[in-house]
Amino acid sequence: MQKGYVGLTKQENLYEISANRQNYVPNRLALQKKLASLNLTYSSNESFLLTQKNKGLDVKTKVVSLSPMQEKLQKAQVELTKNNFPLAEILLLSAEFIGKEIK
């Protein structure tokens, strides 16, 4: 996950630079809805993994993805409050990608 996480962060930085150069501004409301949806997904993933663990299944490899997903969601929230919509958008896309790796 570490190598993939570093690569994902580099892509986020490149996306932000490119979006700013092109004056691309995503829709704030759409980003807020996406953030709310992904926060629910995060909670669902957390519950899913806890259920799997309680059934005696090994969830160690998937649990490792929860922290990066949460970090991306928190950073996206911060960037939304700073009106840095391009970075918020790519952080949300990253969080979504990480979340899909969990299930």
Buried (B, 14 or more C-beta within 10 A) or exposed (E): EEEEBEEBBEEBEEBBEEBEEEEEEBEEEEBBEBBEEBBEBBEEBBEBBEEBBEEEEEBEEBBBBBEBBBBBBEBBBEBBEEEBBBBBBBBBBBBBBBBEBBE
